[in-house]
Amino acid sequence: MKIRLHGTEDECRRTADHLAQHLELLDVSRPYPDRPPSRLVRLYLTVAPPSSSKEK
């Protein structure tokens, strides 16, 4: 699955760390900045969905 996070770099990093506790992170992109004057970035994650055995 692909997930796009959009926010400040700190928010995106903290959210990616949180998601890593629940999903298997296969890849995390570098932060892609929005056009100025925005201070937001986009972070792209590739994750493996949880297996049914882990959900129980």
Residue pairs with C-beta under 8 A, 6 or more apart in sequence:
1 46
1 47
1 48
1 49
2 44
2 45
2 46
2 47
3 19
3 44
3 45
3 46
3 47
4 42
4 43
4 44
4 45
5 11
5 12
5 15
5 16
5 42
5 43
5 44
5 45
6 12
6 40
6 41
6 42
6 43
7 15
7 40
7 41
8 39
8 40
8 41
9 31
9 41
9 43
12 31
12 41
12 42
12 43
13 43
16 25
16 28
16 43
16 45
19 25
19 45
19 47
22 50
23 47
23 48
23 49
23 50
24 47
24 48
24 50
25 45
25 46
25 47
26 46
26 47
26 48
27 44
27 45
27 46
28 43
28 44
28 45
28 46
29 43
29 44
29 45
31 41
31 42
31 43
32 41
32 42
32 43
32 44
33 40
33 41
34 40
34 41
34 42
